Amino acid sequence: MGMFQPIARNIWMKRIYHTFLGGPMVRGASRLIATAEQEPQELMNGGIPDRQIVVRRNGIERARGIPQPGPLS
């Protein structure tokens, strides 16, 4: 659960990390990459300006259906 907003497991450790290491790194970044739909809003709620957030989806998309059996080409 390495999300920007600590929500599960070891929340206090994540808060310590954000205070001393993660926070300065995020504030100094020119861009932050969000890969899930909820991440841009979480980053903006955390004080990150919208202009610094870039949405880049993970490379895997859900299949629209099961392909018909046939020869491999």
PQR file of N, CA, C, O and H, with PARSE charges and radii, in Angstrom:
ATOM      1  N   MET A   1       0.844  -1.179   0.000 -0.4000 1.5000
ATOM      2  CA  MET A   1       0.000   0.000   0.000 -0.0000 2.0000
ATOM      3  C   MET A   1       0.888   1.240   0.000  0.5500 1.7000
ATOM      4  O   MET A   1       0.862   2.035   0.939 -0.5500 1.4000
ATOM      5  N   GLY A   2       1.660   1.393  -1.044 -0.4000 1.5000
ATOM      6  CA  GLY A   2       2.573   2.511  -1.118 -0.0000 2.0000
ATOM      7  C   GLY A   2       1.939   3.767  -1.686  0.5500 1.7000
ATOM      8  O   GLY A   2       2.584   4.505  -2.430 -0.5500 1.4000
ATOM      9  H   GLY A   2       1.681   0.747  -1.808  0.4000 1.0000
ATOM     10  N   MET A   3       0.715   4.010  -1.352 -0.4000 1.5000
ATOM     11  CA  MET A   3       0.011   5.177  -1.865 -0.0000 2.0000
ATOM     12  C   MET A   3       0.489   6.451  -1.180  0.5500 1.7000
ATOM     13  O   MET A   3       1.089   6.412  -0.105 -0.5500 1.4000
ATOM     14  H   MET A   3       0.191   3.411  -0.747  0.4000 1.0000
ATOM     15  N   PHE A   4       0.216   7.563  -1.815 -0.4000 1.5000
ATOM     16  CA  PHE A   4       0.582   8.863  -1.257 -0.0000 2.0000
ATOM     17  C   PHE A   4      -0.132   9.110   0.064  0.5500 1.7000
ATOM     18  O   PHE A   4       0.473   9.581   1.027 -0.5500 1.4000
ATOM     19  H   PHE A   4      -0.271   7.595  -2.687  0.4000 1.0000
ATOM     20  N   GLN A   5      -1.395   8.798   0.103 -0.4000 1.5000
ATOM     21  CA  GLN A   5      -2.195   8.986   1.323 -0.0000 2.0000
ATOM     22  C   GLN A   5      -2.172   7.683   2.118  0.5500 1.7000
ATOM     23  O   GLN A   5      -2.724   6.684   1.655 -0.5500 1.4000
ATOM     24  H   GLN A   5      -1.886   8.416  -0.679  0.4000 1.0000
ATOM     25  N   PRO A   6      -1.552   7.661   3.297 -0.5600 1.5000
ATOM     26  CA  PRO A   6      -1.493   6.424   4.084  0.2800 2.0000
ATOM     27  C   PRO A   6      -2.895   5.985   4.519  0.5500 1.7000
ATOM     28  O   PRO A   6      -3.586   6.719   5.225 -0.5500 1.4000
ATOM     29  N   ILE A   7      -3.311   4.789   4.095 -0.4000 1.5000
ATOM     30  CA  ILE A   7      -4.655   4.326   4.452 -0.0000 2.0000
ATOM     31  C   ILE A   7      -4.677   2.954   5.111  0.5500 1.7000
ATOM     32  O   ILE A   7      -5.679   2.591   5.726 -0.5500 1.4000
ATOM     33  H   ILE A   7      -2.750   4.192   3.521  0.4000 1.0000
ATOM     34  N   ALA A   8      -3.609   2.188   5.002 -0.4000 1.5000
ATOM     35  CA  ALA A   8      -3.627   0.850   5.580 -0.0000 2.0000
ATOM     36  C   ALA A   8      -2.220   0.442   5.995  0.5500 1.7000
ATOM     37  O   ALA A   8      -1.232   0.927   5.443 -0.5500 1.4000
ATOM     38  H   ALA A   8      -2.794   2.483   4.502  0.4000 1.0000
ATOM     39  N   ARG A   9      -2.141  -0.437   6.952 -0.4000 1.5000
ATOM     40  CA  ARG A   9      -0.899  -1.025   7.461 -0.0000 2.0000
ATOM     41  C   ARG A   9       0.202  -0.002   7.723  0.5500 1.7000
ATOM     42  O   ARG A   9       0.575   0.766   6.837 -0.5500 1.4000
ATOM     43  H   ARG A   9      -2.943  -0.831   7.400  0.4000 1.0000
ATOM     44  N   ASN A  10       0.699  -0.002   8.911 -0.4000 1.5000
ATOM     45  CA  ASN A  10       1.832   0.839   9.322 -0.0000 2.0000
ATOM     46  C   ASN A  10       1.638   2.325   9.002  0.5500 1.7000
ATOM     47  O   ASN A  10       2.555   2.985   8.514 -0.5500 1.4000
ATOM     48  H   ASN A  10       0.396  -0.626   9.631  0.4000 1.0000
ATOM     49  N   ILE A  11       0.467   2.831   9.273 -0.4000 1.5000
ATOM     50  CA  ILE A  11       0.165   4.226   8.964 -0.0000 2.0000
ATOM     51  C   ILE A  11       1.145   5.168   9.646  0.5500 1.7000
ATOM     52  O   ILE A  11       1.595   6.135   9.031 -0.5500 1.4000
ATOM     53  H   ILE A  11      -0.279   2.295   9.670  0.4000 1.0000
ATOM     54  N   TRP A  12       1.485   4.906  10.905 -0.4000 1.5000
ATOM     55  CA  TRP A  12       2.399   5.805  11.617 -0.0000 2.0000
ATOM     56  C   TRP A  12       3.776   5.798  10.978  0.5500 1.7000
ATOM     57  O   TRP A  12       4.434   6.837  10.934 -0.5500 1.4000
ATOM     58  H   TRP A  12       1.120   4.121  11.404  0.4000 1.0000
ATOM     59  N   MET A  13       4.233   4.642  10.475 -0.4000 1.5000
ATOM     60  CA  MET A  13       5.534   4.577   9.791 -0.0000 2.0000
ATOM     61  C   MET A  13       5.498   5.377   8.491  0.5500 1.7000
ATOM     62  O   MET A  13       6.462   6.061   8.146 -0.5500 1.4000
ATOM     63  H   MET A  13       3.698   3.798  10.511  0.4000 1.0000
ATOM     64  N   LYS A  14       4.376   5.284   7.774 -0.4000 1.5000
ATOM     65  CA  LYS A  14       4.242   6.038   6.528 -0.0000 2.0000
ATOM     66  C   LYS A  14       4.212   7.539   6.804  0.5500 1.7000
ATOM     67  O   LYS A  14       4.765   8.324   6.035 -0.5500 1.4000
ATOM     68  H   LYS A  14       3.594   4.729   8.054  0.4000 1.0000
ATOM     69  N   ARG A  15       3.578   7.930   7.884 -0.4000 1.5000
ATOM     70  CA  ARG A  15       3.544   9.359   8.233 -0.0000 2.0000
ATOM     71  C   ARG A  15       4.931   9.869   8.588  0.5500 1.7000
ATOM     72  O   ARG A  15       5.298  10.984   8.217 -0.5500 1.4000
ATOM     73  H   ARG A  15       3.130   7.292   8.509  0.4000 1.0000
ATOM     74  N   ILE A  16       5.699   9.066   9.302 -0.4000 1.5000
ATOM     75  CA  ILE A  16       7.078   9.448   9.624 -0.0000 2.0000
ATOM     76  C   ILE A  16       7.896   9.570   8.335  0.5500 1.7000
ATOM     77  O   ILE A  16       8.651  10.525   8.154 -0.5500 1.4000
ATOM     78  H   ILE A  16       5.401   8.160   9.604  0.4000 1.0000
ATOM     79  N   TYR A  17       7.734   8.601   7.454 -0.4000 1.5000
ATOM     80  CA  TYR A  17       8.446   8.646   6.162 -0.0000 2.0000
ATOM     81  C   TYR A  17       8.080   9.916   5.394  0.5500 1.7000
ATOM     82  O   TYR A  17       8.961  10.622   4.903 -0.5500 1.4000
ATOM     83  H   TYR A  17       7.120   7.825   7.600  0.4000 1.0000
ATOM     84  N   HIS A  18       6.777  10.208   5.289 -0.4000 1.5000
ATOM     85  CA  HIS A  18       6.340  11.401   4.546 -0.0000 2.0000
ATOM     86  C   HIS A  18       6.875  12.691   5.180  0.5500 1.7000
ATOM     87  O   HIS A  18       7.195  13.648   4.475 -0.5500 1.4000
ATOM     88  H   HIS A  18       6.061   9.635   5.687  0.4000 1.0000
ATOM     89  N   THR A  19       6.969  12.707   6.496 -0.4000 1.5000
ATOM     90  CA  THR A  19       7.444  13.913   7.173 -0.0000 2.0000
ATOM     91  C   THR A  19       8.912  14.188   6.865  0.5500 1.7000
ATOM     92  O   THR A  19       9.281  15.330   6.589 -0.5500 1.4000
ATOM     93  H   THR A  19       6.709  11.929   7.068  0.4000 1.0000
ATOM     94  N   PHE A  20       9.748  13.162   6.907 -0.4000 1.5000
ATOM     95  CA  PHE A  20      11.185  13.378   6.800 -0.0000 2.0000
ATOM     96  C   PHE A  20      11.789  13.108   5.420  0.5500 1.7000
ATOM     97  O   PHE A  20      12.776  13.747   5.056 -0.5500 1.4000
ATOM     98  H   PHE A  20       9.448  12.234   7.131  0.4000 1.0000
ATOM     99  N   LEU A  21      11.232  12.193   4.655 -0.4000 1.5000
ATOM    100  CA  LEU A  21      11.825  11.839   3.364 -0.0000 2.0000
ATOM    101  C   LEU A  21      10.883  12.084   2.187  0.5500 1.7000
ATOM    102  O   LEU A  21      11.225  12.803   1.248 -0.5500 1.4000
ATOM    103  H   LEU A  21      10.430  11.674   4.950  0.4000 1.0000
ATOM    104  N   GLY A  22       9.709  11.489   2.247 -0.4000 1.5000
ATOM    105  CA  GLY A  22       8.774  11.572   1.130 -0.0000 2.0000
ATOM    106  C   GLY A  22       8.274  12.974   0.855  0.5500 1.7000
ATOM    107  O   GLY A  22       8.211  13.395  -0.301 -0.5500 1.4000
ATOM    108  H   GLY A  22       9.431  10.905   3.010  0.4000 1.0000
ATOM    109  N   GLY A  23       7.918  13.703   1.900 -0.4000 1.5000
ATOM    110  CA  GLY A  23       7.391  15.056   1.730 -0.0000 2.0000
ATOM    111  C   GLY A  23       8.343  15.983   1.006  0.5500 1.7000
ATOM    112  O   GLY A  23       7.951  16.608   0.021 -0.5500 1.4000
ATOM    113  H   GLY A  23       7.970  13.361   2.838  0.4000 1.0000
ATOM    114  N   PRO A  24       9.601  16.097   1.468 -0.5600 1.5000
ATOM    115  CA  PRO A  24      10.551  16.948   0.753  0.2800 2.0000
ATOM    116  C   PRO A  24      10.786  16.492  -0.695  0.5500 1.7000
ATOM    117  O   PRO A  24      10.964  17.323  -1.586 -0.5500 1.4000
ATOM    118  N   MET A  25      10.788  15.186  -0.926 -0.4000 1.5000
ATOM    119  CA  MET A  25      10.996  14.681  -2.278 -0.0000 2.0000
ATOM    120  C   MET A  25       9.810  15.054  -3.174  0.5500 1.7000
ATOM    121  O   MET A  25      10.005  15.479  -4.313 -0.5500 1.4000
ATOM    122  H   MET A  25      10.644  14.511  -0.202  0.4000 1.0000
ATOM    123  N   VAL A  26       8.594  14.898  -2.669 -0.4000 1.5000
ATOM    124  CA  VAL A  26       7.401  15.235  -3.442 -0.0000 2.0000
ATOM    125  C   VAL A  26       7.336  16.732  -3.707  0.5500 1.7000
ATOM    126  O   VAL A  26       7.021  17.148  -4.821 -0.5500 1.4000
ATOM    127  H   VAL A  26       8.436  14.553  -1.744  0.4000 1.0000
ATOM    128  N   ARG A  27       7.626  17.539  -2.704 -0.4000 1.5000
ATOM    129  CA  ARG A  27       7.574  18.991  -2.880 -0.0000 2.0000
ATOM    130  C   ARG A  27       8.624  19.482  -3.876  0.5500 1.7000
ATOM    131  O   ARG A  27       8.423  20.508  -4.526 -0.5500 1.4000
ATOM    132  H   ARG A  27       7.882  17.200  -1.799  0.4000 1.0000
ATOM    133  N   GLY A  28       9.730  18.771  -4.001 -0.4000 1.5000
ATOM    134  CA  GLY A  28      10.781  19.164  -4.925 -0.0000 2.0000
ATOM    135  C   GLY A  28      10.626  18.596  -6.328  0.5500 1.7000
ATOM    136  O   GLY A  28      11.392  18.947  -7.225 -0.5500 1.4000
ATOM    137  H   GLY A  28       9.893  17.937  -3.472  0.4000 1.0000
ATOM    138  N   ALA A  29       9.650  17.729  -6.525 -0.4000 1.5000
ATOM    139  CA  ALA A  29       9.460  17.101  -7.835 -0.0000 2.0000
ATOM    140  C   ALA A  29       8.791  18.059  -8.814  0.5500 1.7000
ATOM    141  O   ALA A  29       7.907  18.827  -8.433 -0.5500 1.4000
ATOM    142  H   ALA A  29       9.028  17.444  -5.796  0.4000 1.0000
ATOM    143  N   SER A  30       9.208  18.013 -10.058 -0.4000 1.5000
ATOM    144  CA  SER A  30       8.556  18.844 -11.067 -0.0000 2.0000
ATOM    145  C   SER A  30       7.263  18.202 -11.545  0.5500 1.7000
ATOM    146  O   SER A  30       6.338  18.907 -11.948 -0.5500 1.4000
ATOM    147  H   SER A  30       9.926  17.389 -10.368  0.4000 1.0000
ATOM    148  N   ARG A  31       7.181  16.866 -11.507 -0.4000 1.5000
ATOM    149  CA  ARG A  31       5.977  16.141 -11.900 -0.0000 2.0000
ATOM    150  C   ARG A  31       5.804  14.930 -10.986  0.5500 1.7000
ATOM    151  O   ARG A  31       6.774  14.342 -10.508 -0.5500 1.4000
ATOM    152  H   ARG A  31       7.932  16.293 -11.180  0.4000 1.0000
ATOM    153  N   LEU A  32       4.541  14.576 -10.759 -0.4000 1.5000
ATOM    154  CA  LEU A  32       4.208  13.350 -10.034 -0.0000 2.0000
ATOM    155  C   LEU A  32       3.320  12.510 -10.935  0.5500 1.7000
ATOM    156  O   LEU A  32       2.395  13.032 -11.558 -0.5500 1.4000
ATOM    157  H   LEU A  32       3.752  15.053 -11.148  0.4000 1.0000
ATOM    158  N   ILE A  33       3.591  11.227 -11.009 -0.4000 1.5000
ATOM    159  CA  ILE A  33       2.834  10.335 -11.878 -0.0000 2.0000
ATOM    160  C   ILE A  33       1.783   9.617 -11.058  0.5500 1.7000
ATOM    161  O   ILE A  33       2.089   8.983 -10.048 -0.5500 1.4000
ATOM    162  H   ILE A  33       4.343  10.804 -10.503  0.4000 1.0000
ATOM    163  N   ALA A  34       0.540   9.722 -11.501 -0.4000 1.5000
ATOM    164  CA  ALA A  34      -0.580   9.004 -10.897 -0.0000 2.0000
ATOM    165  C   ALA A  34      -0.970   7.888 -11.846  0.5500 1.7000
ATOM    166  O   ALA A  34      -1.091   8.108 -13.051 -0.5500 1.4000
ATOM    167  H   ALA A  34       0.291  10.237 -12.321  0.4000 1.0000
ATOM    168  N   THR A  35      -1.170   6.679 -11.307 -0.4000 1.5000
ATOM    169  CA  THR A  35      -1.497   5.538 -12.171 -0.0000 2.0000
ATOM    170  C   THR A  35      -2.897   4.995 -11.947  0.5500 1.7000
ATOM    171  O   THR A  35      -3.345   4.127 -12.697 -0.5500 1.4000
ATOM    172  H   THR A  35      -1.072   6.500 -10.328  0.4000 1.0000
ATOM    173  N   ALA A  36      -3.588   5.475 -10.948 -0.4000 1.5000
ATOM    174  CA  ALA A  36      -4.949   5.020 -10.670 -0.0000 2.0000
ATOM    175  C   ALA A  36      -5.879   6.227 -10.675  0.5500 1.7000
ATOM    176  O   ALA A  36      -5.433   7.358 -10.483 -0.5500 1.4000
ATOM    177  H   ALA A  36      -3.225   6.180 -10.339  0.4000 1.0000
ATOM    178  N   GLU A  37      -7.149   5.992 -10.889 -0.4000 1.5000
ATOM    179  CA  GLU A  37      -8.110   7.082 -11.025 -0.0000 2.0000
ATOM    180  C   GLU A  37      -8.236   7.950  -9.780  0.5500 1.7000
ATOM    181  O   GLU A  37      -8.483   9.151  -9.895 -0.5500 1.4000
ATOM    182  H   GLU A  37      -7.511   5.072 -11.045  0.4000 1.0000
ATOM    183  N   GLN A  38      -8.072   7.375  -8.597 -0.4000 1.5000
ATOM    184  CA  GLN A  38      -8.246   8.160  -7.373 -0.0000 2.0000
ATOM    185  C   GLN A  38      -6.981   8.935  -6.990  0.5500 1.7000
ATOM    186  O   GLN A  38      -7.058   9.855  -6.176 -0.5500 1.4000
ATOM    187  H   GLN A  38      -7.871   6.399  -8.503  0.4000 1.0000
ATOM    188  N   GLU A  39      -5.840   8.593  -7.544 -0.4000 1.5000
ATOM    189  CA  GLU A  39      -4.586   9.209  -7.132 -0.0000 2.0000
ATOM    190  C   GLU A  39      -4.478  10.711  -7.405  0.5500 1.7000
ATOM    191  O   GLU A  39      -3.985  11.432  -6.537 -0.5500 1.4000
ATOM    192  H   GLU A  39      -5.777   7.846  -8.206  0.4000 1.0000
ATOM    193  N   PRO A  40      -4.911  11.224  -8.563 -0.5600 1.5000
ATOM    194  CA  PRO A  40      -4.788  12.680  -8.756  0.2800 2.0000
ATOM    195  C   PRO A  40      -5.518  13.475  -7.673  0.5500 1.7000
ATOM    196  O   PRO A  40      -4.998  14.478  -7.185 -0.5500 1.4000
ATOM    197  N   GLN A  41      -6.712  13.036  -7.299 -0.4000 1.5000
ATOM    198  CA  GLN A  41      -7.468  13.759  -6.267 -0.0000 2.0000
ATOM    199  C   GLN A  41      -6.775  13.657  -4.914  0.5500 1.7000
ATOM    200  O   GLN A  41      -6.750  14.631  -4.162 -0.5500 1.4000
ATOM    201  H   GLN A  41      -7.135  12.222  -7.696  0.4000 1.0000
ATOM    202  N   GLU A  42      -6.212  12.489  -4.592 -0.4000 1.5000
ATOM    203  CA  GLU A  42      -5.492  12.334  -3.329 -0.0000 2.0000
ATOM    204  C   GLU A  42      -4.266  13.257  -3.289  0.5500 1.7000
ATOM    205  O   GLU A  42      -3.969  13.859  -2.257 -0.5500 1.4000
ATOM    206  H   GLU A  42      -6.233  11.698  -5.204  0.4000 1.0000
ATOM    207  N   LEU A  43      -3.566  13.362  -4.408 -0.4000 1.5000
ATOM    208  CA  LEU A  43      -2.401  14.251  -4.460 -0.0000 2.0000
ATOM    209  C   LEU A  43      -2.817  15.706  -4.293  0.5500 1.7000
ATOM    210  O   LEU A  43      -2.167  16.462  -3.571 -0.5500 1.4000
ATOM    211  H   LEU A  43      -3.807  12.873  -5.247  0.4000 1.0000
ATOM    212  N   MET A  44      -3.900  16.101  -4.958 -0.4000 1.5000
ATOM    213  CA  MET A  44      -4.371  17.482  -4.824 -0.0000 2.0000
ATOM    214  C   MET A  44      -4.852  17.752  -3.405  0.5500 1.7000
ATOM    215  O   MET A  44      -4.634  18.842  -2.875 -0.5500 1.4000
ATOM    216  H   MET A  44      -4.429  15.487  -5.545  0.4000 1.0000
ATOM    217  N   ASN A  45      -5.509  16.765  -2.777 -0.4000 1.5000
ATOM    218  CA  ASN A  45      -5.925  16.914  -1.381 -0.0000 2.0000
ATOM    219  C   ASN A  45      -4.725  17.054  -0.458  0.5500 1.7000
ATOM    220  O   ASN A  45      -4.830  17.653   0.612 -0.5500 1.4000
ATOM    221  H   ASN A  45      -5.687  15.880  -3.207  0.4000 1.0000
ATOM    222  N   GLY A  46      -3.587  16.507  -0.864 -0.4000 1.5000
ATOM    223  CA  GLY A  46      -2.356  16.605  -0.083 -0.0000 2.0000
ATOM    224  C   GLY A  46      -1.562  17.870  -0.368  0.5500 1.7000
ATOM    225  O   GLY A  46      -0.449  18.027   0.133 -0.5500 1.4000
ATOM    226  H   GLY A  46      -3.502  16.020  -1.734  0.4000 1.0000
ATOM    227  N   GLY A  47      -2.123  18.779  -1.173 -0.4000 1.5000
ATOM    228  CA  GLY A  47      -1.458  20.048  -1.427 -0.0000 2.0000
ATOM    229  C   GLY A  47      -0.619  20.106  -2.689  0.5500 1.7000
ATOM    230  O   GLY A  47       0.090  21.088  -2.907 -0.5500 1.4000
ATOM    231  H   GLY A  47      -3.027  18.652  -1.581  0.4000 1.0000
ATOM    232  N   ILE A  48      -0.680  19.093  -3.515 -0.4000 1.5000
ATOM    233  CA  ILE A  48       0.092  19.085  -4.759 -0.0000 2.0000
ATOM    234  C   ILE A  48      -0.712  19.812  -5.828  0.5500 1.7000
ATOM    235  O   ILE A  48      -1.869  19.460  -6.058 -0.5500 1.4000
ATOM    236  H   ILE A  48      -1.256  18.295  -3.338  0.4000 1.0000
ATOM    237  N   PRO A  49      -0.137  20.813  -6.489 -0.5600 1.5000
ATOM    238  CA  PRO A  49      -0.857  21.530  -7.541  0.2800 2.0000
ATOM    239  C   PRO A  49      -1.186  20.617  -8.728  0.5500 1.7000
ATOM    240  O   PRO A  49      -0.394  19.748  -9.094 -0.5500 1.4000
ATOM    241  N   ASP A  50      -2.343  20.823  -9.311 -0.4000 1.5000
ATOM    242  CA  ASP A  50      -2.809  20.028 -10.448 -0.0000 2.0000
ATOM    243  C   ASP A  50      -1.795  20.035 -11.596  0.5500 1.7000
ATOM    244  O   ASP A  50      -1.648  19.027 -12.287 -0.5500 1.4000
ATOM    245  H   ASP A  50      -2.986  21.529  -9.013  0.4000 1.0000
ATOM    246  N   ARG A  51      -1.103  21.139 -11.809 -0.4000 1.5000
ATOM    247  CA  ARG A  51      -0.159  21.250 -12.926 -0.0000 2.0000
ATOM    248  C   ARG A  51       1.043  20.313 -12.777  0.5500 1.7000
ATOM    249  O   ARG A  51       1.741  20.049 -13.756 -0.5500 1.4000
ATOM    250  H   ARG A  51      -1.223  21.958 -11.247  0.4000 1.0000
ATOM    251  N   GLN A  52       1.292  19.809 -11.567 -0.4000 1.5000
ATOM    252  CA  GLN A  52       2.418  18.896 -11.345 -0.0000 2.0000
ATOM    253  C   GLN A  52       2.030  17.431 -11.525  0.5500 1.7000
ATOM    254  O   GLN A  52       2.904  16.565 -11.531 -0.5500 1.4000
ATOM    255  H   GLN A  52       0.726  20.023 -10.772  0.4000 1.0000
ATOM    256  N   ILE A  53       0.740  17.138 -11.671 -0.4000 1.5000
ATOM    257  CA  ILE A  53       0.269  15.746 -11.708 -0.0000 2.0000
ATOM    258  C   ILE A  53       0.062  15.300 -13.144  0.5500 1.7000
ATOM    259  O   ILE A  53      -0.624  15.960 -13.925 -0.5500 1.4000
ATOM    260  H   ILE A  53       0.030  17.842 -11.666  0.4000 1.0000
ATOM    261  N   VAL A  54       0.664  14.173 -13.475 -0.4000 1.5000
ATOM    262  CA  VAL A  54       0.510  13.560 -14.789 -0.0000 2.0000
ATOM    263  C   VAL A  54      -0.112  12.189 -14.572  0.5500 1.7000
ATOM    264  O   VAL A  54       0.382  11.402 -13.765 -0.5500 1.4000
ATOM    265  H   VAL A  54       1.221  13.638 -12.841  0.4000 1.0000
ATOM    266  N   VAL A  55      -1.195  11.901 -15.288 -0.4000 1.5000
ATOM    267  CA  VAL A  55      -1.831  10.585 -15.177 -0.0000 2.0000
ATOM    268  C   VAL A  55      -1.272   9.693 -16.271  0.5500 1.7000
ATOM    269  O   VAL A  55      -1.350  10.011 -17.458 -0.5500 1.4000
ATOM    270  H   VAL A  55      -1.597  12.540 -15.943  0.4000 1.0000
ATOM    271  N   ARG A  56      -0.713   8.582 -15.853 -0.4000 1.5000
ATOM    272  CA  ARG A  56      -0.160   7.586 -16.769 -0.0000 2.0000
ATOM    273  C   ARG A  56      -0.651   6.235 -16.308  0.5500 1.7000
ATOM    274  O   ARG A  56      -0.238   5.740 -15.259 -0.5500 1.4000
ATOM    275  H   ARG A  56      -0.650   8.324 -14.889  0.4000 1.0000
ATOM    276  N   ARG A  57      -1.510   5.651 -17.068 -0.4000 1.5000
ATOM    277  CA  ARG A  57      -2.105   4.365 -16.696 -0.0000 2.0000
ATOM    278  C   ARG A  57      -1.060   3.252 -16.735  0.5500 1.7000
ATOM    279  O   ARG A  57      -0.074   3.320 -17.469 -0.5500 1.4000
ATOM    280  H   ARG A  57      -1.845   6.053 -17.920  0.4000 1.0000
ATOM    281  N   ASN A  58      -1.310   2.224 -15.919 -0.4000 1.5000
ATOM    282  CA  ASN A  58      -0.487   1.023 -15.997 -0.0000 2.0000
ATOM    283  C   ASN A  58      -0.700   0.383 -17.361  0.5500 1.7000
ATOM    284  O   ASN A  58      -1.742   0.599 -17.980 -0.5500 1.4000
ATOM    285  H   ASN A  58      -2.111   2.169 -15.323  0.4000 1.0000
ATOM    286  N   GLY A  59       0.235  -0.378 -17.830 -0.4000 1.5000
ATOM    287  CA  GLY A  59       0.184  -0.932 -19.182 -0.0000 2.0000
ATOM    288  C   GLY A  59      -0.760  -2.098 -19.384  0.5500 1.7000
ATOM    289  O   GLY A  59      -0.784  -2.671 -20.473 -0.5500 1.4000
ATOM    290  H   GLY A  59       1.081  -0.553 -17.327  0.4000 1.0000
ATOM    291  N   ILE A  60      -1.528  -2.468 -18.394 -0.4000 1.5000
ATOM    292  CA  ILE A  60      -2.415  -3.620 -18.539 -0.0000 2.0000
ATOM    293  C   ILE A  60      -3.859  -3.139 -18.572  0.5500 1.7000
ATOM    294  O   ILE A  60      -4.303  -2.406 -17.688 -0.5500 1.4000
ATOM    295  H   ILE A  60      -1.508  -2.002 -17.510  0.4000 1.0000
ATOM    296  N   GLU A  61      -4.581  -3.557 -19.596 -0.4000 1.5000
ATOM    297  CA  GLU A  61      -5.987  -3.231 -19.694 -0.0000 2.0000
ATOM    298  C   GLU A  61      -6.813  -4.507 -19.584  0.5500 1.7000
ATOM    299  O   GLU A  61      -6.385  -5.579 -20.012 -0.5500 1.4000
ATOM    300  H   GLU A  61      -4.220  -4.153 -20.314  0.4000 1.0000
ATOM    301  N   ARG A  62      -7.988  -4.375 -19.010 -0.4000 1.5000
ATOM    302  CA  ARG A  62      -8.881  -5.515 -18.874 -0.0000 2.0000
ATOM    303  C   ARG A  62      -9.409  -5.902 -20.260  0.5500 1.7000
ATOM    304  O   ARG A  62      -9.787  -5.041 -21.054 -0.5500 1.4000
ATOM    305  H   ARG A  62      -8.336  -3.504 -18.662  0.4000 1.0000
ATOM    306  N   ALA A  63      -9.429  -7.200 -20.535 -0.4000 1.5000
ATOM    307  CA  ALA A  63      -9.930  -7.688 -21.819 -0.0000 2.0000
ATOM    308  C   ALA A  63     -11.421  -7.395 -21.948  0.5500 1.7000
ATOM    309  O   ALA A  63     -12.166  -7.483 -20.972 -0.5500 1.4000
ATOM    310  H   ALA A  63      -9.122  -7.899 -19.889  0.4000 1.0000
ATOM    311  N   ARG A  64     -11.847  -7.048 -23.153 -0.4000 1.5000
ATOM    312  CA  ARG A  64     -13.258  -6.760 -23.393 -0.0000 2.0000
ATOM    313  C   ARG A  64     -14.075  -8.038 -23.524  0.5500 1.7000
ATOM    314  O   ARG A  64     -15.298  -8.012 -23.385 -0.5500 1.4000
ATOM    315  H   ARG A  64     -11.242  -6.976 -23.946  0.4000 1.0000
ATOM    316  N   GLY A  65     -13.419  -9.133 -23.785 -0.4000 1.5000
ATOM    317  CA  GLY A  65     -14.097 -10.417 -23.925 -0.0000 2.0000
ATOM    318  C   GLY A  65     -13.065 -11.506 -24.141  0.5500 1.7000
ATOM    319  O   GLY A  65     -11.867 -11.239 -24.239 -0.5500 1.4000
ATOM    320  H   GLY A  65     -12.426  -9.154 -23.897  0.4000 1.0000
ATOM    321  N   ILE A  66     -13.539 -12.711 -24.214 -0.4000 1.5000
ATOM    322  CA  ILE A  66     -12.648 -13.846 -24.425 -0.0000 2.0000
ATOM    323  C   ILE A  66     -12.526 -14.064 -25.932  0.5500 1.7000
ATOM    324  O   ILE A  66     -13.546 -14.188 -26.610 -0.5500 1.4000
ATOM    325  H   ILE A  66     -14.512 -12.928 -24.135  0.4000 1.0000
ATOM    326  N   PRO A  67     -11.309 -14.115 -26.474 -0.5600 1.5000
ATOM    327  CA  PRO A  67     -11.163 -14.319 -27.910  0.2800 2.0000
ATOM    328  C   PRO A  67     -11.658 -15.700 -28.331  0.5500 1.7000
ATOM    329  O   PRO A  67     -11.616 -16.655 -27.556 -0.5500 1.4000
ATOM    330  N   GLN A  68     -12.120 -15.784 -29.556 -0.4000 1.5000
ATOM    331  CA  GLN A  68     -12.584 -17.056 -30.112 -0.0000 2.0000
ATOM    332  C   GLN A  68     -11.399 -17.969 -30.325  0.5500 1.7000
ATOM    333  O   GLN A  68     -10.326 -17.516 -30.723 -0.5500 1.4000
ATOM    334  H   GLN A  68     -12.154 -15.008 -30.186  0.4000 1.0000
ATOM    335  N   PRO A  69     -11.584 -19.271 -30.060 -0.5600 1.5000
ATOM    336  CA  PRO A  69     -10.483 -20.211 -30.318  0.2800 2.0000
ATOM    337  C   PRO A  69     -10.174 -20.265 -31.810  0.5500 1.7000
ATOM    338  O   PRO A  69     -11.070 -20.137 -32.644 -0.5500 1.4000
ATOM    339  N   GLY A  70      -8.930 -20.452 -32.127 -0.4000 1.5000
ATOM    340  CA  GLY A  70      -8.526 -20.533 -33.529 -0.0000 2.0000
ATOM    341  C   GLY A  70      -7.028 -20.681 -33.621  0.5500 1.7000
ATOM    342  O   GLY A  70      -6.350 -20.799 -32.600 -0.5500 1.4000
ATOM    343  H   GLY A  70      -8.203 -20.557 -31.449  0.4000 1.0000
ATOM    344  N   PRO A  71      -6.506 -20.677 -34.822 -0.5600 1.5000
ATOM    345  CA  PRO A  71      -5.065 -20.829 -34.992  0.2800 2.0000
ATOM    346  C   PRO A  71      -4.319 -19.578 -34.531  0.5500 1.7000
ATOM    347  O   PRO A  71      -4.820 -18.457 -34.615 -0.5500 1.4000
ATOM    348  N   LEU A  72      -3.128 -19.812 -34.052 -0.4000 1.5000
ATOM    349  CA  LEU A  72      -2.271 -18.687 -33.684 -0.0000 2.0000
ATOM    350  C   LEU A  72      -1.663 -18.114 -34.952  0.5500 1.7000
ATOM    351  O   LEU A  72      -1.289 -18.855 -35.861 -0.5500 1.4000
ATOM    352  H   LEU A  72      -2.721 -20.723 -33.983  0.4000 1.0000
ATOM    353  N   SER A  73      -1.568 -16.824 -35.007 -0.4000 1.5000
ATOM    354  CA  SER A  73      -0.969 -16.239 -36.202 -0.0000 2.0000
ATOM    355  C   SER A  73       0.140 -15.296 -35.839  0.5500 1.7000
ATOM    356  O   SER A  73       0.764 -14.707 -36.722 -0.5500 1.4000
ATOM    357  H   SER A  73      -1.872 -16.222 -34.268  0.4000 1.0000
TER
END
